[in-house]
């Protein structure tokens, strides 16, 4: 016995088949058609891609000298295979471990202080009703980001020198001047404070953009249920921007070991090496100034592997616990 399919059923099945064919065709031709259609826009990627290729990826080939003995004037990839010799050399070097822990502490303090403050500032700005005052606060907080590191360090020295603004205030209230930049215990406080001043305002931009994506109907429903502003922030706003928070946290963790080289180099002096010397500045001295290129490359590769491990771990736990990740 044969059955005939109803016309509506045949039409629905044909529509599903056509959609699946269209999806497959779109997947196959998506990149090609998009490239042909928007080739002018894609040309803007050429210069950044060339920059990344030349200055980021090609230099990775030079990491081989971490396992070879490099001599200036010899082969660019080293003259003699030494294996893990340079890694063993810095692992047994007590000065390296002091620098390593300085980097961990300074990076941890920067992450602990500088990561949540842009979130707090964005939430406060989002609550402002005066557009004019909001624009003024945003402009004032964004400006330090556009200053050169040299200018920022100059301002820090102007404030903390013996005759600087801070010591003038201390003398005015009857205290003794403090040589801040000569005391190791003050370096971390000064560095983190300058990072907060320079980066917090700029960091609020992404969070302010994320706040615009939170559904206003959720706030209306919460107000009807009697939720105050704090409960709305805790139960609606923060969960709404959680994916953005986690992505930025992963990126910050990735640069955890790469504490700002330029600022630290300009701020430090031999008197504060015990707390202010980090891996990047140590690399500069032993790798560039002392011409120990293979030794410096081994330390840099070790630092990069730690950063990669931190990014992969943070991304994994973020995806498992929060559901937001970079990939």
C-alpha positions as CSV (number, residue, x, y, z in Angstrom):
1,X,0.0,0.0,0.0
2,X,1.4,3.3,-1.0
3,X,0.8,6.6,0.7
4,X,0.9,10.0,-0.8
5,X,2.5,12.9,1.0
6,X,0.3,15.9,1.6
7,X,1.2,19.0,-0.4
8,X,1.9,21.1,2.7
9,X,4.3,18.4,4.0
10,X,6.1,18.3,0.7
11,X,6.4,22.1,0.6
12,X,7.8,22.2,4.1
13,X,10.3,19.4,3.3
14,X,11.4,21.2,0.2
15,X,11.8,24.4,2.1
16,X,14.0,22.7,4.7
17,X,16.1,21.1,1.9
18,X,16.5,24.5,0.2
19,X,17.6,26.1,3.4
20,X,20.2,23.5,4.1
21,X,21.5,23.8,0.6
22,X,21.7,27.6,1.0
23,X,23.5,27.2,4.4
24,X,26.1,24.8,2.9
25,X,26.6,27.1,-0.1
26,X,27.0,30.1,2.2
27,X,29.6,28.3,4.3
28,X,31.5,27.4,1.2
29,X,31.4,30.8,-0.5
30,X,31.1,33.0,2.6
31,X,34.8,34.1,2.7
32,X,35.1,34.4,-1.0
33,X,31.9,36.4,-1.5
34,X,32.7,38.6,1.5
35,X,36.2,39.3,0.2
36,X,34.9,40.2,-3.2
37,X,32.1,42.4,-1.8
38,X,34.2,44.2,0.9
39,X,37.7,44.0,-0.6
40,X,38.2,47.7,0.1
41,X,37.6,47.2,3.8
42,X,39.9,44.2,3.9
43,X,42.8,46.2,2.4
44,X,43.0,48.1,5.7
45,X,44.1,44.8,7.3
46,X,47.2,44.6,5.1
47,X,49.4,47.0,7.0
48,X,48.6,45.6,10.5
49,X,49.1,42.0,9.3
50,X,52.4,42.9,7.7
51,X,53.5,44.6,10.9
52,X,52.5,41.5,13.0
53,X,54.3,39.2,10.6
54,X,57.6,41.2,10.5
55,X,57.8,42.4,14.2
56,X,55.9,39.6,16.0
57,X,56.1,36.3,14.2
58,X,59.3,36.4,12.2
59,X,61.4,37.2,15.3
60,X,60.1,34.0,17.0
61,X,62.6,32.1,14.8
62,X,65.4,33.8,16.9
63,X,64.2,32.0,20.0
64,X,66.4,29.1,18.8
65,X,69.5,30.9,20.2
66,X,68.1,30.1,23.7
67,X,69.4,26.6,23.0
68,X,72.5,27.6,21.0
69,X,75.6,29.6,21.9
70,X,75.3,32.9,20.0
71,X,78.4,35.0,19.3
72,X,78.2,38.5,17.7
73,X,79.5,38.2,14.2
74,X,78.7,34.5,13.9
75,X,75.6,32.8,12.6
76,X,72.3,34.5,13.4
77,X,71.0,31.2,14.8
78,X,74.0,30.5,16.9
79,X,77.2,28.5,16.4
80,X,77.0,25.6,18.9
81,X,74.1,23.6,20.4
82,X,74.1,23.8,24.2
83,X,70.6,22.5,24.9
84,X,69.1,23.7,28.3
85,X,72.4,25.2,29.5
86,X,71.1,28.8,29.7
87,X,67.9,27.7,31.3
88,X,69.8,25.9,34.0
89,X,72.0,29.0,34.4
90,X,69.2,31.4,35.3
91,X,67.3,28.8,37.3
92,X,70.3,28.5,39.7
93,X,70.8,32.3,39.7
94,X,69.5,33.8,42.9
95,X,69.3,37.3,41.4
96,X,66.9,36.0,38.7
97,X,64.5,34.7,41.3
98,X,64.5,38.0,43.1
99,X,63.6,39.7,39.9
100,X,61.0,37.0,39.1
101,X,59.2,37.5,42.4
102,X,59.4,41.3,42.0
103,X,57.6,40.8,38.7
104,X,55.0,38.6,40.2
105,X,54.3,40.9,43.1
106,X,54.2,44.1,40.9
107,X,52.1,42.4,38.2
108,X,49.7,41.0,40.9
109,X,49.3,44.4,42.6
110,X,48.6,46.0,39.2
111,X,46.0,43.4,38.3
112,X,44.4,43.5,41.7
113,X,44.1,47.3,41.8
114,X,43.8,48.3,38.1
115,X,41.4,45.6,36.9
116,X,38.3,46.4,39.2
117,X,38.6,50.1,39.3
118,X,37.5,50.7,35.6
119,X,34.4,48.6,36.4
120,X,33.6,50.7,39.4
121,X,34.2,54.0,37.5
122,X,32.0,52.8,34.6
123,X,29.2,51.8,37.0
124,X,29.4,55.3,38.7
125,X,29.4,57.1,35.4
126,X,26.4,55.0,34.2
127,X,24.5,56.3,37.2
128,X,25.1,60.0,36.5
129,X,22.1,61.9,35.3
130,X,24.0,65.0,34.3
131,X,25.4,64.5,30.8
132,X,27.6,67.5,31.0
133,X,29.2,66.4,34.2
134,X,29.6,62.8,32.9
135,X,31.4,64.1,29.8
136,X,33.8,66.2,32.0
137,X,34.6,63.2,34.2
138,X,35.2,61.0,31.1
139,X,37.4,63.6,29.4
140,X,39.5,64.2,32.6
141,X,39.9,60.4,33.2
142,X,40.8,59.6,29.6
143,X,43.5,62.2,29.1
144,X,46.3,60.5,31.0
145,X,46.1,57.5,28.6
146,X,47.2,59.7,25.7
147,X,50.3,61.0,27.6
148,X,53.7,59.6,26.8
149,X,55.3,57.3,29.4
150,X,58.2,59.8,29.6
151,X,55.7,62.6,30.5
152,X,54.0,60.4,33.1
153,X,57.3,59.5,34.7
154,X,58.3,63.2,34.7
155,X,55.1,64.0,36.6
156,X,55.8,61.3,39.1
157,X,59.4,62.6,39.7
158,X,58.0,66.1,40.0
159,X,55.5,65.0,42.7
160,X,57.8,62.7,44.7
161,X,61.2,64.4,44.6
162,X,62.7,65.9,47.7
163,X,61.4,69.4,46.7
164,X,58.3,68.0,45.0
165,X,54.7,68.7,45.7
166,X,54.1,65.8,48.0
167,X,57.1,66.7,50.2
168,X,56.1,70.3,50.3
169,X,52.8,69.2,51.7
170,X,54.5,67.0,54.3
171,X,56.7,69.9,55.4
172,X,53.7,72.2,55.6
173,X,52.1,69.9,58.1
174,X,55.3,69.6,60.2
175,X,56.8,66.4,58.8
176,X,60.2,65.6,57.3
177,X,60.8,65.2,53.6
178,X,60.8,61.6,52.3
179,X,63.1,60.5,49.5
180,X,60.5,58.4,47.9
181,X,62.5,57.4,44.8
182,X,65.4,56.2,46.9
183,X,63.5,53.9,49.2
184,X,62.6,50.4,47.9
185,X,59.5,50.1,50.0
186,X,57.8,53.0,48.1
187,X,58.5,51.9,44.5
188,X,55.5,49.5,44.2
189,X,53.1,52.0,45.7
190,X,54.3,54.7,43.3
191,X,54.2,52.4,40.3
192,X,50.7,51.1,40.9
193,X,49.4,54.6,41.7
194,X,50.7,55.9,38.4
195,X,49.2,52.9,36.6
196,X,45.8,53.6,38.1
197,X,46.0,57.3,37.1
198,X,47.0,56.5,33.6
199,X,44.9,53.5,32.7
200,X,41.6,53.4,34.7
201,X,39.8,56.1,32.7
202,X,40.6,54.5,29.4
203,X,39.6,51.1,30.7
204,X,36.1,52.3,31.4
205,X,35.3,52.7,27.7
206,X,34.7,49.0,27.0
207,X,32.6,48.6,30.2
208,X,30.4,51.7,29.3
209,X,29.8,50.1,25.9
210,X,28.9,46.8,27.5
211,X,26.5,48.6,29.8
212,X,24.5,49.8,26.8
213,X,23.7,46.2,25.9
214,X,21.9,45.4,29.1
215,X,18.2,45.1,28.5
216,X,16.3,48.1,30.1
217,X,13.2,45.8,30.7
218,X,15.2,43.9,33.3
219,X,15.6,47.1,35.3
220,X,11.9,47.9,35.0
221,X,11.0,44.5,36.2
222,X,13.4,44.8,39.1
223,X,12.0,48.2,40.1
224,X,8.5,46.7,40.0
225,X,9.7,44.0,42.4
226,X,11.1,46.6,44.7
227,X,14.8,46.2,44.0
228,X,17.0,49.1,45.0
229,X,19.9,50.4,42.9
230,X,22.4,48.2,44.7
231,X,20.4,45.0,44.0
232,X,19.8,46.1,40.4
233,X,23.6,46.6,40.0
234,X,24.5,43.3,41.7
235,X,21.8,41.1,40.0
236,X,21.4,42.7,36.6
237,X,24.2,45.0,35.7
238,X,27.2,42.9,36.7
239,X,25.9,39.7,35.2
240,X,25.1,41.6,32.0
241,X,28.7,42.8,31.6
242,X,30.3,39.6,33.0
243,X,31.4,38.3,29.5
244,X,33.3,41.6,28.9
245,X,34.8,41.4,32.3
246,X,36.1,37.9,31.8
247,X,37.6,38.6,28.4
248,X,39.4,41.6,29.7
249,X,40.6,39.7,32.8
250,X,42.0,36.9,30.6
251,X,43.8,39.5,28.5
252,X,45.2,41.2,31.6
253,X,46.4,37.9,33.0
254,X,48.1,37.2,29.7
255,X,50.2,40.4,30.2
256,X,50.7,39.6,33.9
257,X,54.4,38.9,33.6
258,X,55.0,41.7,31.1
259,X,55.1,44.5,33.6
260,X,55.5,47.9,31.8
261,X,59.1,47.9,30.8
262,X,59.3,51.6,29.8
263,X,57.8,52.9,33.0
264,X,59.8,50.7,35.3
265,X,63.0,51.4,33.4
266,X,62.5,55.1,33.7
267,X,61.4,55.0,37.3
268,X,64.0,52.7,38.8
269,X,67.6,53.3,39.9
270,X,70.1,51.0,41.6
271,X,68.9,52.0,45.1
272,X,65.5,50.4,44.5
273,X,66.5,47.2,42.6
274,X,65.4,45.1,45.5
275,X,61.8,45.8,44.8
276,X,61.8,47.6,41.4
277,X,63.9,45.3,39.2
278,X,61.6,43.1,37.0
279,X,62.2,40.5,34.4
280,X,62.0,43.0,31.5
281,X,64.6,45.4,32.9
282,X,66.8,42.5,34.0
283,X,66.7,41.2,30.5
284,X,67.6,44.6,29.1
285,X,70.7,44.8,31.3
286,X,72.0,41.2,30.9
287,X,70.8,40.7,27.3
288,X,71.4,44.0,25.6
289,X,73.9,46.0,27.8
290,X,76.0,42.9,28.8
291,X,75.6,41.3,25.3
292,X,74.5,37.9,26.8
293,X,72.0,37.3,24.0
294,X,71.4,33.6,24.4
295,X,71.0,33.9,28.2
296,X,68.6,36.8,27.7
297,X,66.6,34.9,25.1
298,X,66.3,31.9,27.4
299,X,64.8,34.1,30.1
300,X,62.5,35.8,27.7
301,X,61.3,32.4,26.4
302,X,60.7,31.3,29.9
303,X,58.6,34.4,30.6
304,X,56.6,33.9,27.4
305,X,55.8,30.3,28.3
306,X,54.5,31.4,31.7
307,X,52.3,34.0,30.1
308,X,51.0,31.5,27.6
309,X,50.2,29.0,30.4
310,X,48.4,31.7,32.4
311,X,46.3,32.7,29.4
312,X,45.3,29.1,28.5
313,X,44.5,28.3,32.2
314,X,42.4,31.5,32.6
315,X,40.6,30.9,29.4
316,X,39.8,27.3,30.4
317,X,38.5,28.1,33.8
318,X,36.5,31.1,32.5
319,X,34.8,28.9,29.9
320,X,34.0,26.2,32.5
321,X,32.8,28.5,35.3
322,X,31.3,31.5,33.5
323,X,30.7,30.4,30.0
324,X,32.7,33.3,28.5
325,X,36.2,32.9,26.9
326,X,38.4,34.1,24.1
327,X,38.0,30.9,22.2
